[in-house]
Amino acid sequence: MKRLMPALLAALITTSGAAYAQSINIGPGGVQVDPRSPRERAVDREIRREDRYRERERYQRVRDRGDCRTVTTIRETRRGEVRRTERVCD
């Protein structure tokens, strides 16, 4: 047993050098291990950033067309008045 623990510790130290390519996240959803390299994760972030930019541009085009209006509906319930406002674009 005295020889097993140092050997186990040495093996752990030498094998942990290859773990830099993994991302380990501990959160409310549990433990997650991402086996991708840092470069692959960066490419994934860039793709998501481009998608957000594309969505923002599409929203701006629809909003700037000028044929949108705001519709407010008021509904009476037992607990009181409920107002719902939504933007409608033709």
The 8 nearest C-alpha neighbors of each residue, nearest first, counted from 0:
[[1, 3, 2, 4, 5, 6, 7, 8],
 [2, 0, 3, 4, 5, 6, 7, 8],
 [1, 3, 0, 4, 5, 6, 7, 8],
 [2, 4, 0, 6, 1, 5, 7, 8],
 [3, 5, 7, 6, 2, 1, 8, 0],
 [6, 4, 8, 7, 3, 2, 9, 1],
 [7, 5, 9, 3, 8, 4, 10, 2],
 [6, 8, 4, 10, 5, 9, 3, 11],
 [7, 9, 5, 11, 6, 10, 4, 12],
 [10, 8, 6, 12, 11, 7, 5, 13],
 [11, 9, 7, 13, 8, 12, 14, 6],
 [10, 12, 8, 14, 9, 13, 15, 7],
 [11, 13, 9, 15, 10, 14, 8, 16],
 [12, 14, 10, 11, 15, 16, 9, 17],
 [15, 13, 11, 16, 12, 10, 17, 18],
 [14, 16, 18, 12, 17, 13, 11, 19],
 [17, 15, 14, 18, 13, 19, 12, 11],
 [18, 16, 15, 19, 14, 20, 13, 21],
 [17, 19, 15, 20, 16, 21, 14, 22],
 [20, 18, 21, 17, 16, 22, 15, 36],
 [21, 19, 36, 18, 37, 35, 34, 22],
 [22, 20, 34, 33, 19, 18, 35, 23],
 [21, 23, 33, 32, 24, 34, 20, 19],
 [22, 24, 32, 31, 33, 21, 25, 30],
 [25, 23, 31, 30, 26, 22, 32, 29],
 [26, 24, 30, 29, 31, 23, 27, 28],
 [25, 27, 29, 28, 24, 30, 31, 23],
 [26, 28, 29, 25, 30, 24, 31, 23],
 [29, 27, 26, 30, 25, 31, 24, 32],
 [30, 28, 26, 27, 25, 31, 24, 32],
 [29, 31, 25, 24, 26, 32, 28, 23],
 [32, 30, 24, 23, 25, 29, 33, 22],
 [31, 33, 23, 22, 34, 24, 21, 30],
 [32, 34, 22, 21, 35, 23, 31, 24],
 [33, 35, 21, 32, 36, 20, 22, 23],
 [36, 34, 33, 39, 21, 20, 40, 37],
 [35, 37, 20, 39, 38, 40, 21, 34],
 [36, 38, 40, 39, 41, 20, 35, 21],
 [37, 39, 41, 36, 40, 42, 35, 43],
 [40, 38, 42, 36, 41, 37, 35, 43],
 [39, 41, 43, 37, 38, 42, 44, 36],
 [42, 40, 44, 38, 43, 39, 37, 45],
 [43, 41, 45, 39, 44, 40, 46, 38],
 [42, 44, 40, 46, 41, 45, 39, 47],
 [45, 43, 41, 47, 42, 46, 48, 40],
 [44, 46, 48, 42, 43, 47, 49, 41],
 [45, 47, 49, 43, 48, 44, 50, 42],
 [46, 48, 50, 44, 45, 49, 51, 43],
 [47, 49, 45, 51, 46, 50, 44, 52],
 [50, 48, 52, 46, 47, 51, 53, 45],
 [49, 51, 47, 53, 52, 48, 54, 46],
 [52, 50, 54, 48, 53, 49, 55, 47],
 [51, 53, 49, 55, 50, 54, 56, 48],
 [52, 54, 50, 56, 51, 55, 49, 57],
 [55, 53, 57, 51, 56, 52, 58, 50],
 [54, 56, 52, 58, 57, 53, 51, 59],
 [55, 57, 59, 53, 58, 54, 52, 60],
 [58, 56, 54, 60, 59, 55, 53, 61],
 [57, 59, 55, 61, 56, 60, 62, 54],
 [58, 60, 62, 56, 57, 61, 63, 55],
 [61, 59, 57, 63, 58, 62, 56, 64],
 [62, 60, 58, 64, 59, 63, 57, 88],
 [61, 63, 59, 60, 64, 58, 65, 67],
 [62, 64, 60, 65, 61, 59, 66, 58],
 [65, 63, 61, 62, 66, 60, 67, 59],
 [64, 66, 63, 67, 62, 61, 68, 88],
 [67, 65, 64, 88, 89, 68, 62, 63],
 [68, 66, 88, 87, 65, 89, 86, 69],
 [67, 69, 87, 86, 88, 70, 66, 65],
 [68, 70, 86, 85, 87, 71, 84, 67],
 [69, 71, 85, 84, 86, 68, 72, 87],
 [72, 70, 84, 83, 85, 69, 73, 82],
 [71, 73, 83, 82, 84, 74, 70, 81],
 [72, 74, 82, 81, 83, 71, 80, 75],
 [73, 75, 81, 80, 82, 76, 72, 83],
 [76, 74, 80, 79, 81, 73, 77, 78],
 [77, 75, 79, 78, 80, 74, 81, 73],
 [78, 76, 79, 75, 80, 81, 74, 73],
 [77, 79, 76, 80, 75, 81, 74, 82],
 [80, 78, 76, 77, 75, 81, 74, 82],
 [79, 81, 75, 74, 76, 82, 73, 78],
 [82, 80, 74, 73, 75, 79, 83, 76],
 [83, 81, 73, 72, 74, 80, 84, 71],
 [82, 84, 72, 71, 73, 81, 85, 70],
 [85, 83, 71, 70, 72, 82, 69, 86],
 [86, 84, 70, 69, 87, 71, 83, 68],
 [85, 87, 69, 68, 70, 88, 67, 84],
 [86, 88, 68, 67, 69, 85, 89, 70],
 [89, 87, 67, 66, 68, 86, 61, 62],
 [88, 66, 67, 87, 68, 65, 61, 64]]
